[in-house]
Amino acid sequence: MTLSSLLVQALNGLAEASSLFLVAVGLSLIFGVSRIVNFAHGSLYMLGLYCAWALSQAWGDSVPGFWGAVLAAAVLVGVLGAVLEITVLRRIYHAPEMFQLLATFALVLIFDDLALWIWGPEDLLGPLAPGLDGSVAVLGRFFPTYDLVLICVGTLVWLVLWLMLNRSHWGRQVRAATQDREMLGALGVNPAWLFTSVFALGALLAGLAGALQLPRQPANLGLDLAVIGDAFVVVVVGGMGSISGAALAAILIAQLKALCIALGTVELFGVSFAFPKLTLVVEFLFMAVVLIFRPWGLLGKPLSLPRVAAGAEAPLIRAGRATRWLGWAIGALALMLPLLGEALPYATVLAQDMLIAVIFAVSLHFMMGLGGMVSFGHAAYFGLGAYGVALAFKNLGLGMGVSLLAAPLFAGLAALVFGWFCVRLAGVYLAMLTLAFAQIVWSVVYQWDAVTGGSNGLIGVWPEPWLSGTAWYWFVAVVCLAVVLLVRRIAFSRFGLALRAVRDSAQRADALGMNVRRIQLAGFCIAGVLAGVAGGLFVFSKGGVSPETLTVGTSVDALVMVLLGGIQQLAGPVVGGIAFTAMKDLFVGITEYWGALFGAVILFIVLVFPQGLAGQAFRWGMAWRAR
């Protein structure tokens, strides 16, 4: 490793940092003002790149054509952001925060299929920047000229934003909204148009970040989810709402990645360490360390609480006789499905997927609905449960019964270790730390070929003859019913009451003598164990497991199921798991653009039934009883 190679990698890191900063700073501004965790920000980045490609094809690869396409794409995405804020997000500012997140995830599905419909599934590589397609010599090595321009653009954008936020009347309003939105409204400032302008600026920056990648990477449909994870890491590490924090975090993370590449494979004490492999996880390791020691990020500040407290969640009410009978009827129907196998051959397969989805959703709802702990990385425990069973059954040759016990054991131990750190945080910072740990687990599983099979996963894990076919379905159904009843019993137990008390007011619970951290950690571990149970059933149902079960997409699926059903009702995850699986299966068979249709339905539910399907049914039931 020479000085020249280190310098070139450092410059590569700065170019990457510029791109990270441009997409992350818009997300930071949006969250700082509106408090919306915008999952669709990655989609805006993706659309910026697609629009720049389309415009560059129409306007040619001349200097005005290329840079005109980049700027026009950014402006178009900015206008789209303003339209989204006015038509969709403005209607849900008063909805629970998690339903706002669900609405932005619905937009991700819609935009992804919109791009598929307009541009197709192929990767689209844009032209090189005219006049900047060469390189410059750096100590005998060559560095792309365009990357130097990217570094300058990132610096210029940071300077302009700093001047706007610190030297303009609009900037003072934005900073005031970040610190105390209620007071800003009391002073006569119209928050609606302030939110619109901030969202449009954030969208424009995301579009610009995507458009500037035109010569560097092809436009493809996977960019949205790929970039949103990196953007969240930069925002959280730097501190929500801090543009300087976003710049600092982007530089540090990009340089860490560049350093891993520069180090290559190093032998220490006879052991080879492949540092380039760390690029998949180094940013999440760094985020985990930062959040453990600086919970508000490097340059962030504690988020202000509303001056008017939202109050505790409505108390859980035991199900009435009619609801209980309905639940038992649905359970009996699920058990009888195999007897109708000849008439409904596919129903049993779909119902089995629903049952596993219900267990997974119930596990996340336990920590979110009862414990108030939001997780973006719940797939870690689902995946660890699946891999624990696969390794015990296939690699160790243990019996099926013993192997199934490995699922809650693996997941529970991981939840205990990760939860010890996570429960010290709250809100989006807790959610991002769970995501960091999940990505670390995914990286280990993905790259540990000798044990986990790497990207190929582990296959050939089928139930033994004594518990296969219909018997396996009945086993899954009984486990699902047992999990639902267990969670219901815990919810109304003394521990469940304590968990909800901590959720509603940790300070008051602490003043009453409760060990807040221990209660939260116990709830975290129980949720992890139940997710592991779902993962263990999943691997025998599908015949194998792959790293896909540990990705962000799996965690998002669980979030969607919980929020779709309703987070304030015990029946919510049951309804959400069934509805999510049924709609996904139905829409996949209807159209190629099933994601957009699915997203539109989710968006409709969020706008019309902000309490979720089960929550709305409960409200209708209460209204009917009051007559």
VEXDREN-2710 file (C-alpha; in Angstrom, 1 decimal):
% VEXDREN-2710
k/r/px/py/pz
1/MET/0.0/0.0/0.0
2/THR/1.7/3.2/-1.2
3/LEU/1.0/6.9/-0.5
4/SER/-0.4/7.4/-4.0
5/SER/-2.9/4.5/-3.6
6/LEU/-4.0/5.9/-0.3
7/LEU/-4.4/9.4/-1.7
8/VAL/-6.5/8.1/-4.7
9/GLN/-8.7/6.1/-2.4
10/ALA/-9.2/9.1/-0.2
11/LEU/-10.3/11.1/-3.2
12/ASN/-12.6/8.3/-4.2
13/GLY/-14.0/8.5/-0.7
14/LEU/-14.6/12.3/-1.0
15/ALA/-16.4/11.7/-4.3
16/GLU/-18.6/9.1/-2.7
17/ALA/-19.1/11.4/0.3
18/SER/-20.4/14.1/-2.0
19/SER/-23.0/11.8/-3.5
20/LEU/-24.0/10.5/0.0
21/PHE/-24.3/14.0/1.3
22/LEU/-26.5/15.3/-1.5
23/VAL/-29.1/12.5/-1.0
24/ALA/-28.9/12.5/2.8
25/VAL/-29.1/16.2/3.5
26/GLY/-32.5/16.4/1.8
27/LEU/-33.7/13.6/4.0
28/SER/-32.3/15.3/7.0
29/LEU/-34.1/18.6/6.3
30/ILE/-37.4/16.8/5.7
31/PHE/-37.2/14.9/8.9
32/GLY/-36.0/17.9/10.9
33/VAL/-39.0/20.0/9.9
34/SER/-41.9/17.5/9.3
35/ARG/-40.7/14.6/11.5
36/ILE/-41.6/12.2/8.7
37/VAL/-39.3/9.3/8.1
38/ASN/-39.5/9.4/4.3
39/PHE/-38.9/5.9/2.9
40/ALA/-39.7/7.3/-0.6
41/HIS/-36.6/9.5/-0.6
42/GLY/-34.6/6.7/-2.3
43/SER/-37.3/6.6/-5.0
44/LEU/-36.8/10.3/-5.7
45/TYR/-33.1/9.6/-6.1
46/MET/-33.8/6.8/-8.5
47/LEU/-36.3/9.0/-10.5
48/GLY/-33.7/11.7/-10.7
49/LEU/-31.3/9.3/-12.4
50/TYR/-34.0/7.9/-14.8
51/CYS/-35.2/11.4/-15.7
52/ALA/-31.6/12.6/-16.4
53/TRP/-31.0/9.6/-18.6
54/ALA/-34.2/10.2/-20.6
55/LEU/-33.5/13.9/-21.1
56/SER/-29.9/13.3/-22.0
57/GLN/-31.1/10.9/-24.8
58/ALA/-33.4/13.6/-26.1
59/TRP/-31.1/16.6/-25.8
60/GLY/-27.8/14.9/-26.8
61/ASP/-24.5/14.5/-25.1
62/SER/-23.3/18.0/-25.7
63/VAL/-22.3/20.2/-22.7
64/PRO/-25.7/22.0/-22.6
65/GLY/-27.5/18.8/-23.2
66/PHE/-25.8/16.9/-20.4
67/TRP/-25.9/19.5/-17.7
68/GLY/-29.3/20.7/-18.8
69/ALA/-30.6/17.1/-18.4
70/VAL/-29.0/16.9/-14.9
71/LEU/-30.5/20.3/-13.7
72/ALA/-33.9/19.7/-15.4
73/ALA/-34.2/16.2/-13.8
74/ALA/-33.5/17.7/-10.3
75/VAL/-36.1/20.4/-10.8
76/LEU/-38.7/17.8/-12.0
77/VAL/-38.1/15.7/-9.0
78/GLY/-38.4/18.8/-6.8
79/VAL/-41.8/19.6/-8.3
80/LEU/-42.9/16.0/-7.8
81/GLY/-41.9/16.3/-4.1
82/ALA/-44.0/19.5/-3.7
83/VAL/-47.0/17.7/-5.3
84/LEU/-46.6/14.7/-3.0
85/GLU/-46.4/16.9/0.1
86/ILE/-49.5/18.8/-0.9
87/THR/-51.7/15.9/-2.1
88/VAL/-50.6/13.1/0.2
89/LEU/-48.4/13.9/3.2
90/ARG/-50.2/17.1/4.2
91/ARG/-53.3/14.9/4.9
92/ILE/-51.5/12.6/7.3
93/TYR/-49.3/15.0/9.4
94/HIS/-51.7/14.4/12.4
95/ALA/-51.7/10.6/11.9
96/PRO/-49.5/8.4/14.0
97/GLU/-45.8/8.6/12.9
98/MET/-45.6/5.0/11.9
99/PHE/-48.6/5.4/9.5
100/GLN/-46.7/8.3/7.9
101/LEU/-43.9/5.9/7.3
102/LEU/-46.3/3.3/5.9
103/ALA/-47.6/6.0/3.4
104/THR/-44.1/6.7/2.2
105/PHE/-43.4/3.0/1.8
106/ALA/-46.6/2.8/-0.4
107/LEU/-45.1/5.5/-2.6
108/VAL/-41.9/3.4/-2.9
109/LEU/-44.0/0.6/-4.4
110/ILE/-45.8/3.0/-6.7
111/PHE/-42.7/4.8/-8.0
112/ASP/-40.9/1.5/-8.5
113/ASP/-43.6/0.2/-10.9
114/LEU/-43.9/3.6/-12.5
115/ALA/-40.2/3.4/-13.5
116/LEU/-40.7/-0.2/-14.7
117/TRP/-43.7/0.9/-16.8
118/ILE/-41.9/3.9/-18.4
119/TRP/-38.3/2.6/-18.8
120/GLY/-38.5/-1.1/-18.5
121/PRO/-36.5/-3.6/-16.4
122/GLU/-33.1/-3.2/-18.1
123/ASP/-30.3/-1.2/-16.7
124/LEU/-29.8/2.1/-18.5
125/LEU/-26.3/3.6/-18.6
126/GLY/-26.0/7.3/-19.5
127/PRO/-23.4/9.1/-21.4
128/LEU/-20.1/10.4/-20.0
129/ALA/-20.0/14.0/-19.1
130/PRO/-18.7/15.9/-22.1
131/GLY/-15.2/17.4/-21.5
132/LEU/-14.9/15.5/-18.2
133/ASP/-14.4/11.9/-19.4
134/GLY/-10.7/12.0/-18.8
135/SER/-8.6/11.7/-15.7
136/VAL/-5.9/13.7/-13.8
137/ALA/-2.6/12.4/-12.6
138/VAL/-2.2/12.0/-8.8
139/LEU/1.3/10.9/-7.8
140/GLY/1.6/8.6/-10.7
141/ARG/-2.0/7.3/-10.5
142/PHE/-5.1/8.5/-12.4
143/PHE/-8.3/9.9/-10.9
144/PRO/-11.5/10.6/-12.9
145/THR/-12.0/14.3/-13.7
146/TYR/-15.8/13.9/-13.2
147/ASP/-15.3/12.7/-9.6
148/LEU/-13.3/15.9/-8.9
149/VAL/-16.3/17.9/-10.1
150/LEU/-18.6/15.8/-7.8
151/ILE/-16.4/16.8/-4.9
152/CYS/-16.8/20.5/-5.8
153/VAL/-20.5/20.2/-6.3
154/GLY/-21.0/18.7/-2.9
155/THR/-18.9/21.4/-1.3
156/LEU/-20.9/24.1/-3.2
157/VAL/-24.3/22.7/-2.2
158/TRP/-23.2/22.5/1.5
159/LEU/-22.1/26.2/1.3
160/VAL/-25.4/27.3/-0.3
161/LEU/-27.5/25.4/2.2
162/TRP/-25.5/26.8/5.1
163/LEU/-26.1/30.3/3.8
164/MET/-29.8/29.7/3.2
165/LEU/-30.3/28.3/6.7
166/ASN/-28.2/30.8/8.6
167/ARG/-28.5/34.0/6.6
168/SER/-32.1/34.1/5.3
169/HIS/-35.5/34.6/6.8
170/TRP/-36.7/31.3/5.4
171/GLY/-33.7/29.5/6.9
172/ARG/-34.5/30.9/10.3
173/GLN/-38.0/29.6/10.1
174/VAL/-36.7/26.2/9.1
175/ARG/-34.3/26.1/12.0
176/ALA/-37.1/27.2/14.3
177/ALA/-39.4/24.5/13.0
178/THR/-36.7/21.9/13.6
179/GLN/-36.4/23.0/17.2
180/ASP/-40.0/23.8/18.1
181/ARG/-42.8/23.5/15.5
182/GLU/-45.6/24.4/17.9
183/MET/-44.0/27.7/18.9
184/LEU/-43.4/28.6/15.3
185/GLY/-47.1/28.2/14.5
186/ALA/-48.0/30.2/17.6
187/LEU/-45.9/33.1/16.1
188/GLY/-48.1/33.2/13.0
189/VAL/-45.9/31.4/10.5
190/ASN/-47.9/29.2/8.1
191/PRO/-46.3/25.8/8.6
192/ALA/-48.1/24.2/5.6
193/TRP/-46.1/26.2/3.0
194/LEU/-42.9/26.0/5.0
195/PHE/-43.3/22.2/5.0
196/THR/-44.0/22.2/1.3
197/SER/-40.9/24.3/0.5
198/VAL/-38.6/22.1/2.6
199/PHE/-40.0/18.9/1.1
200/ALA/-39.6/20.3/-2.4
201/LEU/-36.0/21.3/-1.6
202/GLY/-35.2/17.9/-0.1
203/ALA/-36.7/16.1/-3.2
204/LEU/-34.7/18.4/-5.5
205/LEU/-31.5/17.5/-3.7
206/ALA/-32.3/13.8/-4.0
207/GLY/-33.1/14.2/-7.7
208/LEU/-29.8/16.1/-8.2
209/ALA/-27.9/13.4/-6.4
210/GLY/-29.4/10.8/-8.6
211/ALA/-28.9/12.8/-11.8
212/LEU/-25.2/13.4/-11.1
213/GLN/-24.7/9.7/-11.1
214/LEU/-25.6/9.5/-14.8
215/PRO/-22.0/8.8/-16.0
216/ARG/-21.1/6.7/-12.9
217/GLN/-23.8/4.0/-12.6
218/PRO/-26.7/2.7/-14.6
219/ALA/-30.3/3.6/-13.7
220/ASN/-32.0/0.5/-12.3
221/LEU/-35.0/-0.5/-10.2
222/GLY/-33.0/-1.5/-7.2
223/LEU/-31.5/1.9/-6.5
224/ASP/-34.4/3.2/-4.3
225/LEU/-34.0/0.7/-1.4
226/ALA/-30.2/0.5/-1.9
227/VAL/-29.7/4.2/-1.4
228/ILE/-32.3/4.8/1.3
229/GLY/-30.4/2.6/3.8
230/ASP/-27.1/4.6/3.2
231/ALA/-29.0/7.9/3.4
232/PHE/-30.6/7.0/6.8
233/VAL/-27.2/6.0/8.2
234/VAL/-25.7/9.3/7.2
235/VAL/-28.6/11.3/8.6
236/VAL/-28.7/9.5/11.9
237/VAL/-24.9/9.5/12.4
238/GLY/-24.7/13.2/11.6
239/GLY/-27.7/14.1/13.6
240/MET/-31.3/14.7/12.5
241/GLY/-31.8/18.1/10.9
242/SER/-28.0/19.0/10.8
243/ILE/-26.6/19.7/7.4
244/SER/-23.1/20.0/8.8
245/GLY/-23.6/16.7/10.6
246/ALA/-24.8/15.1/7.3
247/ALA/-21.6/16.3/5.6
248/LEU/-19.3/15.1/8.4
249/ALA/-21.0/11.7/8.6
250/ALA/-20.9/11.3/4.8
251/ILE/-17.2/12.0/4.7
252/LEU/-16.4/9.7/7.6
253/ILE/-18.4/6.8/6.3
254/ALA/-17.1/7.2/2.7
255/GLN/-13.5/7.4/3.9
256/LEU/-13.9/4.3/6.1
257/LYS/-15.1/2.4/3.0
258/ALA/-12.3/3.7/0.9
259/LEU/-9.8/2.7/3.6
260/CYS/-11.1/-0.8/3.7
261/ILE/-10.6/-1.1/-0.1
262/ALA/-7.1/0.4/0.2
263/LEU/-6.0/-2.0/2.9
264/GLY/-7.0/-5.1/0.9
265/THR/-6.2/-8.4/2.4
266/VAL/-3.8/-8.2/5.3
267/GLU/-2.2/-11.1/7.2
268/LEU/-1.9/-10.7/11.0
269/PHE/-0.5/-13.6/13.1
270/GLY/-1.0/-16.0/10.3
271/VAL/-4.7/-15.1/9.7
272/SER/-5.9/-13.3/6.6
273/PHE/-8.3/-10.4/7.0
274/ALA/-10.2/-9.3/3.8
275/PHE/-10.9/-5.7/4.6
276/PRO/-12.8/-5.0/1.3
277/LYS/-15.6/-7.4/2.6
278/LEU/-16.2/-4.9/5.4
279/THR/-17.5/-2.3/2.9
280/LEU/-20.9/-4.1/3.1
281/VAL/-21.2/-3.4/6.8
282/VAL/-18.7/-0.8/8.0
283/GLU/-21.2/2.0/7.8
284/PHE/-23.6/0.1/10.1
285/LEU/-20.8/-0.8/12.5
286/PHE/-19.9/2.9/12.7
287/MET/-23.5/3.9/13.2
288/ALA/-23.9/1.4/16.0
289/VAL/-20.8/2.8/17.8
290/VAL/-21.9/6.4/17.3
291/LEU/-25.5/5.8/18.6
292/ILE/-24.3/3.8/21.6
293/PHE/-22.0/6.7/22.8
294/ARG/-23.8/9.7/21.2
295/PRO/-27.5/8.8/20.9
296/TRP/-28.4/12.0/19.0
297/GLY/-25.6/11.7/16.4
298/LEU/-22.3/13.5/16.0
299/LEU/-23.8/17.1/15.6
300/GLY/-27.4/16.4/16.4
301/LYS/-29.5/17.6/19.3
302/PRO/-32.3/15.8/21.3
303/LEU/-35.6/16.1/19.3
304/SER/-38.1/18.5/20.8
305/LEU/-41.3/17.0/22.2
306/PRO/-44.7/18.5/21.5
307/ARG/-45.8/21.1/24.1
308/VAL/-49.2/19.4/24.3
309/ALA/-48.6/15.8/25.3
310/ALA/-50.2/13.3/23.1
311/GLY/-51.3/11.3/26.1
312/ALA/-51.1/7.6/26.7
313/GLU/-52.4/5.1/24.3
314/ALA/-56.0/4.0/24.8
315/PRO/-56.2/1.1/27.2
316/LEU/-56.5/-2.4/25.8
317/ILE/-60.0/-3.8/26.0
318/ARG/-60.6/-7.5/26.2
319/ALA/-62.4/-8.8/23.2
320/GLY/-66.2/-9.2/23.5
321/ARG/-68.0/-12.4/23.1
322/ALA/-68.8/-11.9/19.5
323/THR/-65.2/-11.1/18.7
324/ARG/-64.0/-14.2/20.5
325/TRP/-66.4/-16.4/18.7
326/LEU/-65.2/-14.9/15.4
327/GLY/-61.6/-15.6/16.3
328/TRP/-62.3/-19.2/17.2
329/ALA/-64.3/-19.6/14.0
330/ILE/-61.4/-18.4/11.9
331/GLY/-59.0/-20.7/13.8
332/ALA/-61.3/-23.7/13.2
333/LEU/-61.6/-22.8/9.5
334/ALA/-57.8/-22.7/9.3
335/LEU/-57.5/-26.1/10.9
336/MET/-60.1/-27.6/8.5
337/LEU/-58.5/-26.3/5.3
338/PRO/-56.5/-29.5/4.6
339/LEU/-59.7/-31.4/4.6
340/LEU/-60.8/-29.3/1.7
341/GLY/-57.5/-29.9/-0.1
342/GLU/-59.0/-31.4/-3.2
343/ALA/-61.5/-28.6/-3.7
344/LEU/-59.0/-25.8/-2.8
345/PRO/-55.5/-27.2/-3.6
346/TYR/-53.7/-23.9/-3.3
347/ALA/-55.6/-22.6/-0.2
348/THR/-53.5/-24.7/2.2
349/VAL/-50.2/-23.4/0.8
350/LEU/-51.4/-19.8/1.0
351/ALA/-52.9/-20.3/4.5
352/GLN/-49.6/-21.7/5.7
353/ASP/-47.8/-18.5/4.5
354/MET/-50.4/-16.4/6.3
355/LEU/-49.9/-18.3/9.6
356/ILE/-46.2/-17.7/9.5
357/ALA/-46.7/-14.1/8.5
358/VAL/-49.1/-13.7/11.5
359/ILE/-46.5/-15.0/13.9
360/PHE/-43.8/-12.7/12.5
361/ALA/-46.2/-9.7/12.7
362/VAL/-47.3/-10.6/16.2
363/SER/-43.7/-10.7/17.3
364/LEU/-43.0/-7.2/16.0
365/HIS/-46.3/-5.8/17.3
366/PHE/-45.3/-7.1/20.8
367/MET/-42.3/-4.7/20.9
368/MET/-43.9/-1.9/18.9
369/GLY/-47.6/-1.9/20.0
370/LEU/-47.1/-3.0/23.6
371/GLY/-43.5/-1.8/24.2
372/GLY/-43.4/1.3/22.0
373/MET/-40.0/0.2/20.6
374/VAL/-39.8/0.7/16.8
375/SER/-37.6/-1.7/14.9
376/PHE/-36.3/-1.5/11.3
377/GLY/-34.2/-4.6/11.7
378/HIS/-36.7/-7.3/13.0
379/ALA/-35.7/-9.5/10.1
380/ALA/-32.5/-10.3/12.0
381/TYR/-34.3/-12.5/14.5
382/PHE/-36.6/-14.1/11.8
383/GLY/-33.5/-14.9/9.8
384/LEU/-31.4/-16.1/12.7
385/GLY/-34.3/-18.4/13.7
386/ALA/-34.4/-19.8/10.2
387/TYR/-30.6/-20.3/9.9
388/GLY/-30.4/-21.8/13.4
389/VAL/-32.9/-24.5/12.4
390/ALA/-31.2/-25.1/9.0
391/LEU/-27.7/-25.4/10.6
392/ALA/-28.9/-27.7/13.4
393/PHE/-30.9/-29.9/11.0
394/LYS/-28.7/-30.0/7.9
395/ASN/-25.1/-29.4/9.1
396/LEU/-25.3/-30.9/12.6
397/GLY/-27.7/-33.7/11.7
398/LEU/-30.0/-33.1/14.7
399/GLY/-33.5/-34.3/14.7
400/MET/-36.4/-32.1/13.5
401/GLY/-37.8/-31.5/17.0
402/VAL/-34.4/-30.5/18.5
403/SER/-33.7/-28.3/15.5
404/LEU/-36.9/-26.4/15.9
405/LEU/-35.8/-25.5/19.4
406/ALA/-32.7/-23.8/17.9
407/ALA/-34.9/-21.1/16.3
408/PRO/-36.1/-19.3/19.5
409/LEU/-32.7/-20.0/21.1
410/PHE/-30.6/-18.3/18.4
411/ALA/-33.0/-15.4/18.0
412/GLY/-33.5/-14.9/21.7
413/LEU/-29.7/-14.8/22.4
414/ALA/-29.2/-12.2/19.6
415/ALA/-32.2/-10.2/20.9
416/LEU/-30.7/-10.2/24.4
417/VAL/-27.3/-8.9/23.1
418/PHE/-28.6/-6.4/20.6
419/GLY/-31.5/-5.3/22.9
420/TRP/-29.1/-4.4/25.7
421/PHE/-27.8/-1.6/23.5
422/CYS/-31.0/-0.8/21.7
423/VAL/-33.3/-0.1/24.7
424/ARG/-31.1/2.8/25.8
425/LEU/-32.4/4.7/22.8
426/ALA/-35.9/5.8/21.6
427/GLY/-37.8/6.7/18.5
428/VAL/-36.0/6.7/15.1
429/TYR/-32.6/6.4/16.7
430/LEU/-33.6/3.1/18.3
431/ALA/-35.1/2.0/15.0
432/MET/-31.8/2.8/13.2
433/LEU/-29.7/0.9/15.7
434/THR/-31.9/-2.2/15.2
435/LEU/-31.3/-1.7/11.5
436/ALA/-27.5/-1.5/12.1
437/PHE/-27.4/-4.8/14.0
438/ALA/-29.6/-6.5/11.4
439/GLN/-27.2/-5.4/8.6
440/ILE/-24.3/-6.7/10.6
441/VAL/-26.0/-10.1/10.9
442/TRP/-26.8/-10.1/7.2
443/SER/-23.2/-9.3/6.2
444/VAL/-21.9/-12.2/8.3
445/VAL/-24.4/-14.6/6.9
446/TYR/-23.9/-13.4/3.3
447/GLN/-20.1/-13.8/3.4
448/TRP/-19.6/-16.8/5.7
449/ASP/-19.7/-19.3/2.8
450/ALA/-18.3/-22.3/4.7
451/VAL/-21.1/-22.3/7.3
452/THR/-24.1/-20.4/5.9
453/GLY/-23.7/-21.1/2.2
454/GLY/-23.1/-17.5/1.5
455/SER/-25.4/-16.0/-1.1
456/ASN/-26.7/-19.4/-2.0
457/GLY/-28.0/-20.1/1.5
458/LEU/-29.0/-23.5/2.8
459/ILE/-31.4/-25.7/0.9
460/GLY/-32.9/-29.2/1.3
461/VAL/-34.4/-28.5/4.7
462/TRP/-37.7/-30.4/4.6
463/PRO/-39.9/-31.8/7.4
464/GLU/-39.3/-35.4/8.4
465/PRO/-41.9/-37.9/7.2
466/TRP/-43.7/-38.1/10.5
467/LEU/-44.4/-34.3/10.4
468/SER/-44.8/-33.6/6.7
469/GLY/-47.6/-32.6/4.4
470/THR/-50.9/-32.1/6.2
471/ALA/-49.3/-32.8/9.6
472/TRP/-46.9/-30.0/9.1
473/TYR/-49.6/-27.5/8.2
474/TRP/-51.5/-28.5/11.3
475/PHE/-48.4/-28.1/13.4
476/VAL/-47.9/-24.5/12.0
477/ALA/-51.5/-23.7/12.7
478/VAL/-51.3/-24.9/16.3
479/VAL/-48.1/-23.0/16.9
480/CYS/-49.6/-19.8/15.4
481/LEU/-52.7/-20.1/17.6
482/ALA/-50.5/-20.8/20.7
483/VAL/-48.4/-17.7/19.9
484/VAL/-51.4/-15.4/19.5
485/LEU/-53.0/-16.7/22.7
486/LEU/-49.7/-16.4/24.6
487/VAL/-49.2/-12.8/23.5
488/ARG/-52.8/-12.0/24.5
489/ARG/-52.2/-13.5/27.9
490/ILE/-49.0/-11.6/28.4
491/ALA/-50.6/-8.3/27.3
492/PHE/-53.1/-8.5/30.2
493/SER/-50.6/-9.8/32.7
494/ARG/-48.7/-7.7/35.3
495/PHE/-45.7/-7.7/33.0
496/GLY/-47.8/-6.5/30.1
497/LEU/-49.2/-3.7/32.1
498/ALA/-45.7/-2.7/33.2
499/LEU/-44.5/-2.8/29.6
500/ARG/-47.3/-0.5/28.5
501/ALA/-46.7/1.8/31.4
502/VAL/-43.1/2.2/30.3
503/ARG/-44.3/2.8/26.7
504/ASP/-46.6/5.6/27.8
505/SER/-44.3/7.3/30.2
506/ALA/-40.8/5.9/31.0
507/GLN/-40.1/8.7/33.5
508/ARG/-43.3/8.1/35.4
509/ALA/-42.7/4.4/35.4
510/ASP/-39.2/4.9/36.8
511/ALA/-40.6/7.2/39.5
512/LEU/-42.9/4.4/40.5
513/GLY/-40.0/2.1/41.1
514/MET/-40.1/0.1/37.9
515/ASN/-36.8/-1.0/36.3
516/VAL/-37.5/0.5/32.9
517/ARG/-34.5/-0.9/31.1
518/ARG/-35.1/-4.4/32.4
519/ILE/-38.7/-4.3/31.4
520/GLN/-37.9/-3.0/27.9
521/LEU/-35.1/-5.6/27.4
522/ALA/-37.5/-8.4/28.5
523/GLY/-40.1/-7.2/25.9
524/PHE/-37.3/-6.9/23.3
525/CYS/-36.2/-10.5/23.9
526/ILE/-39.7/-11.9/23.9
527/ALA/-40.3/-10.3/20.5
528/GLY/-37.0/-11.7/19.2
529/VAL/-37.9/-15.2/20.4
530/LEU/-41.3/-15.1/18.7
531/ALA/-39.7/-13.9/15.4
532/GLY/-37.3/-16.8/15.7
533/VAL/-40.2/-19.2/16.0
534/ALA/-41.6/-17.7/12.7
535/GLY/-38.2/-18.1/11.0
536/GLY/-37.9/-21.7/12.2
537/LEU/-41.3/-22.6/10.7
538/PHE/-40.5/-20.7/7.5
539/VAL/-37.3/-22.7/6.7
540/PHE/-39.2/-26.1/6.9
541/SER/-42.1/-24.6/4.9
542/LYS/-39.9/-23.4/2.0
543/GLY/-37.2/-26.1/2.1
544/GLY/-34.4/-23.7/2.8
545/VAL/-33.2/-20.2/3.7
546/SER/-31.1/-17.5/2.0
547/PRO/-29.7/-14.1/3.1
548/GLU/-32.8/-12.5/1.6
549/THR/-34.6/-13.3/4.8
550/LEU/-32.3/-10.9/6.7
551/THR/-32.6/-7.9/4.4
552/VAL/-34.3/-4.6/5.0
553/GLY/-37.2/-5.7/2.8
554/THR/-38.2/-8.4/5.2
555/SER/-38.2/-6.0/8.1
556/VAL/-40.3/-3.6/6.1
557/ASP/-42.8/-6.4/5.3
558/ALA/-43.2/-6.9/9.0
559/LEU/-43.7/-3.2/9.6
560/VAL/-46.3/-3.0/6.8
561/MET/-48.2/-6.0/8.3
562/VAL/-48.3/-4.4/11.8
563/LEU/-49.3/-1.0/10.6
564/LEU/-51.8/-2.3/8.0
565/GLY/-53.7/-4.2/10.7
566/GLY/-53.4/-1.4/13.3
567/ILE/-50.8/-1.0/16.0
568/GLN/-53.3/-0.2/18.8
569/GLN/-55.2/-3.4/18.7
570/LEU/-54.0/-6.9/19.6
571/ALA/-55.9/-8.2/16.6
572/GLY/-53.9/-5.8/14.4
573/PRO/-51.0/-8.0/13.5
574/VAL/-53.3/-11.0/12.9
575/VAL/-55.4/-9.0/10.5
576/GLY/-52.4/-7.3/8.9
577/GLY/-50.5/-10.5/8.4
578/ILE/-53.5/-12.2/6.7
579/ALA/-54.3/-9.1/4.6
580/PHE/-50.7/-8.5/3.5
581/THR/-50.2/-12.1/2.4
582/ALA/-53.5/-12.3/0.6
583/MET/-53.2/-9.0/-1.2
584/LYS/-49.6/-9.7/-2.3
585/ASP/-50.6/-13.1/-3.7
586/LEU/-53.7/-11.7/-5.4
587/PHE/-52.0/-8.7/-7.0
588/VAL/-49.0/-10.7/-8.2
589/GLY/-51.4/-12.9/-10.2
590/ILE/-53.4/-9.9/-11.6
591/THR/-50.7/-7.7/-13.1
592/GLU/-47.0/-7.2/-13.7
593/TYR/-47.3/-3.9/-11.9
594/TRP/-48.7/-5.5/-8.7
595/GLY/-46.4/-3.4/-6.5
596/ALA/-48.1/-0.2/-7.7
597/LEU/-51.5/-1.7/-7.1
598/PHE/-50.5/-2.9/-3.7
599/GLY/-49.0/0.5/-2.8
600/ALA/-52.2/2.3/-3.9
601/VAL/-54.3/0.0/-1.7
602/ILE/-51.9/0.7/1.3
603/LEU/-52.1/4.4/0.6
604/PHE/-55.8/4.3/0.5
605/ILE/-56.0/2.5/3.8
606/VAL/-53.6/5.0/5.4
607/LEU/-55.6/8.0/4.2
608/VAL/-59.1/6.6/4.9
609/PHE/-58.4/4.3/7.9
610/PRO/-55.3/5.8/9.7
611/GLN/-55.9/3.4/12.7
612/GLY/-55.4/0.3/10.5
613/LEU/-57.9/-2.3/9.5
614/ALA/-58.4/-3.8/12.9
615/GLY/-58.4/-0.3/14.5
616/GLN/-61.1/0.9/12.2
617/ALA/-63.2/-2.2/12.8
618/PHE/-62.9/-1.6/16.5
619/ARG/-64.1/2.0/16.1
620/TRP/-67.1/0.8/14.1
621/GLY/-67.9/-1.8/16.7
622/MET/-67.7/0.8/19.5
623/ALA/-69.9/3.2/17.5
624/TRP/-72.5/0.4/16.9
625/ARG/-72.6/-0.5/20.6
626/ALA/-73.1/3.2/21.5
627/ARG/-76.4/3.3/19.5
END
